[in-house]
Amino acid sequence: MSREAFRGAVPGEAEGQPAAKQAKPAARSRVGAGRPKRPSLGGGRPAQDRELRAQGRQTVRRLLEAGLAEFDERGFQAVRVDDIVRRARTSHGTFYLYFANKDDFFKALLRDALHDMGVITDAFPVVTRNDAGRAALRRWVHTFCETYAAHAAVIRILSQADLVGEEVWGDGLQLLFRLAEAITQGMTAASPHPQTPAPARGTARGAGGQAAGGQAADEPAGGQTAGGQAADEPADGQARDGQTADEPADGQTAAPAEHAELTAVACLLMLERVNYLLSVEVRLPREEMVDRLTAIMFAAFHSP
């Protein structure tokens, strides 16, 4: 994933301001405010080796806003650098001062989208099996929809692998897996029997910890355990009624971890497609869709 490469000027800094007046804000920038709030404001490859001041960042912002509007209206393939500079009311020379080409320009926009999606990935809540958990999930779904809407044109382009390079596609795919993992952990962490990794490949255990022939995988022949214990006595985490220790008390067996991960991926793809439709002006009631998406995700992991 692309990383931010520059220190920006201090917000509010005016070019030509006396050095003495700039000294105090510059000191603050070294302790956390030095980088632009938006990763894209550092520009593309041609700007990698220099620090952009306020005027430069403003020019980059104007170009990015113009390009985003063009991509949203016409799609990635139809847009040319000519269209971007015309809409931004600037020159080709200015564009190439900050970006190498259209692909480099798109990567800058993508950095913003991946940054914001990364923020909401890290913010996925622990969703408990009650009204508080459902409310927390709804707030997150609402934030996801808002974030998607802010970067809809970029995400739509990213979803079309034939339009972007392998590196760009890989960055998006990496984020998708991170988000699916966050959903899996958040939706199962509050369970009394949280998801655990599946047995290592090659283990001959079947459902309920038994081998294919029906005999417990760690049980010797003859119906006795290794310590001489009767076969019908609890052993290795099994209860007398045959229920394993990692089964829920209500009699429902916790799904294997890989099933939870697949459920998370399915929920994520559902979120993306619904938001895609919303972003292309399909008339759907947004808040009602947030309610429905929340209900489906909650039920997928917390069935009664």
Buried (B, 14 or more C-beta within 10 A) or exposed (E): BBEBBBBBBBEEBEEEEEEEEBEEBBEEBEEEBBBBEBBBBBBBBBBEEEEBBBEBBEBBBBBBBBBBBBBBEEBBEEBEBEBBBBBBEBEEEBBBBBBBEBBBBBBBBBBBBBBBBBEBBEEBBEBBBEEEBBBBBBEBBBBBBBBBEBBBBBBBBBBEEEBBEEEBBEBBEEBBEBBBBBBBBBBBBBBEBEBEEEEEEEEEBEEEBBBEEEEBBEBEEEEBBEEEEEEEEEBEEBEEEEBBEEBEEEEEEBBBBEEBBBBBBBBBEBBBEBBBEBBEEEEEEBEEBBBBBBBBBBEBBBEE
